[in-house]
Amino acid sequence: MILIGVTVGVVGLLLWSLDSFGARSVWFAFCVVWLPMVWLGTVSRFMVPQLPARYHALRAFELDGHIYDLLGVRLVKWLLRRGPLAVFNPDLHMPAERTEANMAHLEQRMKDAEASHFILLLLTLGVIVHAAVRGWWASAAWTLLFDVLVNGYPVMLQRYNRARLRRRLGR
C-alpha cells in the first residue's frame, strides 16, 4: 500500500511540476531528477534494486581513490555528512562495532545505494536525450547537471568508500 501511495504521489508531483514549470524549466529539471530518487529511496526500503556482481567489482584504477579525489568526491562526502542531507541513508556510516558481519552489512548497503543511484543516473539520461533531441539545450544541461550531482556523485562516493573499506580491512 505504501509503495502504491508513494508511486502515485511522485507521479502526481512530476506531472504537477511539468504543468507548473514547463518541460524546459530549471525547476522541472530538478524535479525530474530529485523525485524519482525520493521514490526509489522509499521503494528500496521494501524491494532493493540489485545489479550484477561484476558491476560492483572495483576496477584497478579505483582502488587507490586518486581518480575520485580528482573528481571532488571527498568534498561531496563532507557535504553529505553535514547539514540536512545527512538524514538520508543514516546506516551508511562505519559501525561502532567493526565485526565482520557489521562490515559486510555496511558494504552491502553501499552496494544497494550505489545500484539505486546508478539505475536513476541511466534512466534520467533518457530525459536528457529527449530534451537534446527537441533542441532544449538549457533543459538538457540543467537535467544533466542535477543528474550528476544527485546520482552520479553518490555512485562515485559509494565506489570510493568501498575501496577505502577494502584498504582498511586489508582485502
C-alpha positions as CSV (number, residue, x, y, z in Angstrom):
1,M,0.0,0.0,0.0
2,I,2.9,2.4,0.8
3,L,4.5,1.6,-2.5
4,I,1.4,2.5,-4.4
5,G,0.9,5.7,-2.4
6,V,4.5,6.8,-2.9
7,T,4.4,5.9,-6.6
8,V,1.1,7.8,-7.2
9,G,2.4,10.8,-5.2
10,V,5.7,11.0,-7.1
11,V,4.0,10.7,-10.5
12,G,1.5,13.3,-9.4
13,L,4.3,15.7,-8.3
14,L,6.1,15.1,-11.6
15,L,3.0,15.9,-13.6
16,W,2.3,18.9,-11.5
17,S,5.9,20.2,-11.9
18,L,5.7,19.6,-15.7
19,D,2.4,21.6,-15.8
20,S,3.5,24.3,-13.4
21,F,7.1,24.9,-14.5
22,G,7.2,23.5,-18.1
23,A,9.5,20.9,-19.6
24,R,12.2,23.4,-20.3
25,S,12.5,24.9,-16.8
26,V,15.3,24.5,-14.3
27,W,12.7,23.5,-11.7
28,F,11.3,20.7,-13.8
29,A,14.9,19.6,-14.5
30,F,15.5,19.4,-10.7
31,C,12.1,17.6,-10.1
32,V,12.7,15.0,-12.8
33,V,15.9,14.0,-11.0
34,W,15.0,14.5,-7.4
35,L,11.5,13.0,-7.3
36,P,12.5,9.6,-8.8
37,M,15.4,9.5,-6.3
38,V,12.9,10.0,-3.5
39,W,10.7,7.4,-4.9
40,L,13.4,4.8,-5.4
41,G,14.8,5.6,-1.9
42,T,11.4,4.8,-0.4
43,V,10.8,1.8,-2.6
44,S,14.3,0.4,-1.8
45,R,13.2,0.0,1.8
46,F,10.9,-2.8,0.6
47,M,12.5,-4.0,-2.6
48,V,16.2,-3.4,-3.1
49,P,17.3,-2.9,-6.7
50,Q,20.3,-5.0,-7.5
51,L,22.9,-5.0,-10.2
52,P,25.1,-7.9,-11.3
53,A,28.1,-8.6,-9.1
54,R,30.5,-7.8,-11.9
55,Y,29.1,-4.2,-11.9
56,H,30.1,-3.8,-8.3
57,A,33.7,-5.1,-8.8
58,L,36.1,-2.3,-8.2
59,R,38.4,-1.6,-11.1
60,A,42.2,-1.3,-10.6
61,F,42.1,2.5,-11.2
62,E,39.5,2.9,-8.4
63,L,41.4,1.1,-5.6
64,D,43.7,3.9,-4.5
65,G,40.9,6.6,-4.7
66,H,43.0,9.0,-6.7
67,I,40.6,9.4,-9.6
68,Y,37.7,10.1,-7.1
69,D,39.8,12.7,-5.3
70,L,40.4,14.5,-8.6
71,L,36.7,14.5,-9.3
72,G,35.9,16.1,-5.9
73,V,34.3,13.1,-4.2
74,R,35.7,14.0,-0.8
75,L,34.0,17.4,-0.9
76,V,30.7,15.7,-1.7
77,K,31.3,13.2,1.1
78,W,32.0,16.1,3.5
79,L,28.8,17.9,2.4
80,L,26.6,14.8,2.7
81,R,27.8,14.1,6.2
82,R,26.8,17.6,7.4
83,G,23.6,19.5,7.2
84,P,20.2,18.4,6.1
85,L,21.4,15.8,3.6
86,A,22.9,13.7,6.4
87,V,19.5,12.3,7.2
88,F,19.5,10.3,4.1
89,N,21.0,6.8,4.5
90,P,22.0,7.1,8.1
91,D,23.2,3.5,8.1
92,L,25.9,4.2,5.5
93,H,28.5,5.0,8.3
94,M,31.2,3.0,9.9
95,P,29.5,0.8,12.5
96,A,30.5,1.2,16.2
97,E,31.3,-2.5,16.4
98,R,33.5,-3.4,13.5
99,T,32.7,-7.1,13.4
100,E,32.9,-9.0,10.1
101,A,29.1,-9.2,9.9
102,N,28.7,-5.5,10.5
103,M,31.3,-4.6,7.9
104,A,29.7,-7.0,5.4
105,H,26.3,-5.3,6.1
106,L,27.8,-1.9,5.5
107,E,29.4,-3.0,2.3
108,Q,26.1,-4.4,1.1
109,R,24.3,-1.2,2.0
110,M,26.9,0.7,0.0
111,K,26.2,-1.5,-3.0
112,D,22.5,-1.1,-2.6
113,A,22.8,2.7,-2.5
114,E,25.2,2.6,-5.5
115,A,22.8,0.5,-7.5
116,S,19.8,2.8,-6.9
117,H,21.7,5.9,-7.9
118,F,23.2,4.2,-11.0
119,I,19.8,3.0,-12.2
120,L,18.4,6.5,-11.8
121,L,21.5,8.0,-13.5
122,L,20.9,5.9,-16.5
123,L,17.1,6.4,-16.6
124,T,17.5,10.2,-16.4
125,L,19.7,10.1,-19.4
126,G,16.6,9.3,-21.4
127,V,15.1,12.6,-20.2
128,I,18.3,14.4,-21.2
129,V,18.4,12.8,-24.6
130,H,14.8,13.7,-25.2
131,A,15.4,17.4,-24.3
132,A,18.5,17.5,-26.5
133,V,16.7,15.9,-29.5
134,R,14.0,18.6,-29.1
135,G,16.7,21.3,-29.1
136,W,16.1,22.2,-25.4
137,W,19.8,22.6,-24.7
138,A,19.4,24.5,-21.4
139,S,17.0,22.0,-20.1
140,A,19.2,19.1,-21.2
141,A,22.2,20.8,-19.5
142,W,20.3,21.5,-16.2
143,T,19.0,18.0,-16.1
144,L,22.5,16.6,-16.7
145,L,23.9,18.8,-14.0
146,F,21.3,17.7,-11.5
147,D,21.7,14.0,-12.5
148,V,25.4,14.1,-12.0
149,L,25.0,15.8,-8.6
150,V,22.1,13.7,-7.3
151,N,23.0,10.4,-8.8
152,G,26.5,10.4,-10.4
153,Y,28.4,11.7,-7.4
154,P,26.6,9.3,-5.0
155,V,27.6,6.4,-7.3
156,M,31.2,7.6,-7.2
157,L,31.1,8.1,-3.5
158,Q,30.0,4.6,-2.8
159,R,32.7,3.2,-5.0
160,Y,35.2,5.4,-3.3
161,N,34.0,4.3,0.1
162,R,34.0,0.7,-0.8
163,A,37.7,1.0,-2.0
164,R,38.6,2.7,1.3
165,L,36.8,0.0,3.2
166,R,38.7,-2.7,1.3
167,R,42.0,-1.0,2.1
168,R,41.1,-0.5,5.7
169,L,40.2,-4.2,6.1
170,G,43.2,-5.4,4.1
171,R,41.1,-7.1,1.5
